[in-house]
Amino acid sequence: MELRLQRRPERLRHRGALRWCAPTTTDAQLTKLIESQGRHGDRWHIGGVKLFMDGTVEGGPAWLEAPDAKGESTTSTWGTVGDYAARVGELNAGGVLVLGSDYPVAPFAALPIMADAQLRHPVEDAETPPVLPEQGLSPAEALAGYTTEPFAAIGEEGGFIAVGEPATFTVLDVDPLAVAPEELRLGRVRLTVSDGIITYRRD
C-alpha cells in the first residue's frame, strides 16, 4: 500500500519514488526518510514513504482488511492492527492501491501482475484456488494500479494521456480493459515513450 504523507502541521511535497517504512523503522529513521523527500537525479526523484504490508495483492494474501493468515505467517508483521493504525495515524496518511511496488522482491512484469490481481491467484496456475476472490480488482482498477495511482500515492496527478501532459506512455498489443486476465498475461509491449523520448520499440 502506498501512502500520501502529511507531518503535522506542515504538508510535505512528495515527488517520485517511495522510501521504505517497516514495522522496525524508528521515529528517528522515519524522520530521515522524510528529510530525503525531494532528492532527485535526471530520471528519478524521491517522494513519499511506503509502509510495509503483509503479502502481495497479486499473490493473494495481501492485508487489505485483516492481518495475513493465508501465507507463510500466521500473525501480522506489525504485531497488531493497532500498531499499524498508530503509525498511519502519526503520518496522517491516506492510502491508495498501487501494483508492482514490491520489485525486486515480487515479480515485476506488469501484465501478469494485473491479471493476478483480478483473479486473486497466479494467472499461470489455473489449478490454484483464488484467495478471497471478492477482493479481485476490476480491469480498470488493475490498470490504474500501474498508471494514475502511483502518482496519487505521492500527491500528484499523472499516469494519463492529455494535451499538455508529459508524453510518457506504453503501447500494448492487447487492450487491458477488454481482454480476459489469461489473455492479458500474454500481452506484449510494442512501444515505450518517456518524456517524449522513445526508449523501446518492438519491431
Sequence and secondary structure as in RCSB ss.txt:
>XXXX:A:sequence
MELRLQRRPERLRHRGALRWCAPTTTDAQLTKLIESQGRHGDRWHIGGVKLFMDGTVEGGPAWLEAPDAKGESTT
STWGTVGDYAARVGELNAGGVLVLGSDYPVAPFAALPIMADAQLRHPVEDAETPPVLPEQGLSPAEALAGYTTEP
FAAIGEEGGFIAVGEPATFTVLDVDPLAVAPEELRLGRVRLTVSDGIITYRRD
>XXXX:A:secstr
 EEE EETTEE    SEEEEE TT  HHHHHHHHHTTT B SS BEEEEEE  SS TTTS   SSS   SSS SS
 TTSSHHHHHHHHHHHT EEE  SSTTTTTS   HHHHHHHHHHTS TT TTS  SSGGG   HHHHHHTTTHHH
HHTTT   SS  TTS   EEEESS TTTS HHHHTT  EEEEEETTEEEEE  
